[in-house]
Amino acid sequence: MDYYTLLKFGHIIGFILLGGGLLSVFVSEFQAYRTTDMKVFTEAARYTAIFYDSFVISGALLVGISGFFLILELGIGFFEEPWVVGMWGLFLFEFIEGNTVTRIQFRETLRRSRDALARGELLTDDLREEARGLLNKIVHFLDIPLFTVIVYCGTVRPDSWVHVLVAIGTGLSVATLFAVFVPRLARQDG
């Protein structure tokens, strides 16, 4: 296997881990929105931490490292093509946001839920909202739509900034819809 094929393979494996991890986190967070049982809420918070730490972080590191070397190997430059800038720009945004805002929030949610469970508290809407602030909801629901835009940029390779910006705008719109409707739908279904 040559160097380029090995980099491409690593990039694909990284995206599989990253995408699978983001979907797993989404499902565990959906369960946390659905439940009224503090034990289930705490377990969902634990699974969010496990999926994030094991799949999302490892996938993101593999994508970032292999992507960096792929750009060098292909000689396309970091600022030459709109699709490349879209990919690495969104990737860096998501990587930084995920390892700051999201990490702080899901660790805090896990800590608060374990404390509340140990004290025998009931899961109330107030406790749920304390554990999941507005900023966390916004950035949490950005993950899958922006991941999809990154995949779009890498597979379709749009050569126009308009296409990249429309894709980002669409991703942000979907994230907004997720943030507004998913918690409501989850609670109605539960």
N, C-alpha and C positions, 0 to 999 in steps of 0.2 A: 504494500500500500504506500503510495507516494505521500509527500508532505501535505499537498493541497487536499487530497482525498481524506486524509486523517483529520485535518482541520475542519473540513466540511462535515465529516461524521461527528466530530465532537460538538460542532455547532448545532446539529440536528438533535443529538442526545440532550444537549443543554436545553434546547427549546422544549423537548418532550418533558423533561423534569420540571422546568419552570412552568409550563402550561398546566401540567398535571397537578403540580403543587398549588397553583393559583385556583384551579377548579376545586381542589380538595378543601382549601381554606374557605372558598365561597360556600361550599356545602356545609362545612362545620359552622360557619357564621350564620347561615340560613337556619340551621337547627337551633342555634342560640336565640335567634329572633322568634322562632316558633314556640319554644317551650315556656311553660310556666313553672317548671320544676327546677329548683336551684341546683340539684345534683346533676341534672342533664345540662344545664347552663354551664356549670363548672367543667363538666366533661367536654363540652363543645369548645370551651376556651382552651382546655388542655390540648385537644386535637388541633386547633388552630395553630398553637405554638409548635406542636410536633411537625405538622405539615410544612409550616413556614420554614422552620429551622432545618429540616431534613431535605425537602424537595426544592423549595423556592430559592433558598440561598445557594445550594449546590448547583442548581440549574443556571442561576444568574451568573455565578462565577465562571462556569463553563462557557456560557454564551459570551460573556464579556471578554474572556481571554482568547477564545477561538475566533471571535469576531474581530478583535484587534489584529490578530495575526493574519486573518483572511484578507482584511483590507490592505495590509502590507504586502501579502503574497500576490494579490491581484493587481496591485499598483494603481488602484483607482483613487486614492487620496480620500481624506476624511471630509473634504468640503467640495468635492468635484461633482457629485451627483445628488439630486434632491432625495432620492430614496435612501442613500447611505446616511445623509445627515438626519433624515427622519428616523431611521433605525437607531443610530447611536444616540441621537439627542433624546428620543423618548426612552431608550434603555437607561441612559444616565439619570434622567429625571425619575424614572420608576425605581431604579436602584437606590438612589439617594433618599427618596421619599420612603421607600420600603424599609430602609435600615435606620431611619430616624423616626418619623411620625408613626408609621404603622407598627414598628417594633416596640416603641415606647407604649403605644396604646394596647397592643395585644398582651404585653407583659403585665401592664397595669390591670387589664381586665381579668387576667388569670389570677393575679394576686388578690384583687378585690373579691372575686367570686369564691376563691378558696377561704378567705377570711369570713365571708358571709355564711358560707356553708358550715364552717367550724362553729360559728355562733348560732347556727340553727335558724337563720333569717329566711323569710320567704322571698321569692323572686317577685319584686314589684316593678311596675313600669319605671318608677323613679330610680331604682337600683340599676335597671337595665340601661337607662339613659345616662346615668353616671358612668357606667362601665363603657358605654359607647357614645362618645361625644360627637358633635356635629362634624368636626374636622375628620374624625376617624371614619365616619360614614362616607364622607365625600371621597377620601383617598382610597378607602377599601373598595368602593364600587368603581374606581378608575382602573383598577388592576387589569381586569379581563378585557374591557374595551381597548385600552391602550396596548395591551399585549397583542390583541388582534390587529391593531394598526401597525405594530412593529412587524408582525408576520406578513401583513399585506405589503409593506414596503420591501421586505426581503424576497417575496415570491413574485409579485407583480412588477416590481422595480419601476415605479412611475418616474418618468423623466421630466415631469412638470411639477413645479411647486404648488400649483393649483390643486393637483390631484392629492398631493401629500397633505395640504392644508384642509381640503374637504374631508379626507379620511380622519384627520385629527378632530375636526369639528364634529363629524359623525360619532366618533368614539366618545367625545365629551358629552354629546347629547344623550347617547345610550347610557353613559355613566350617571347622568343626572336623572334619567328615568329610573334606573336601578335604585339610586339613593332615595327617591321619593316613593316608589311603589313596592320594592321587594320587602322592606320591613312591614308594610301594611298588609301585603298579601300573605306573608308568613304568619302573621298574627291571626288573620282571618281563617287560614287553613288549620292552624293549631287549635 
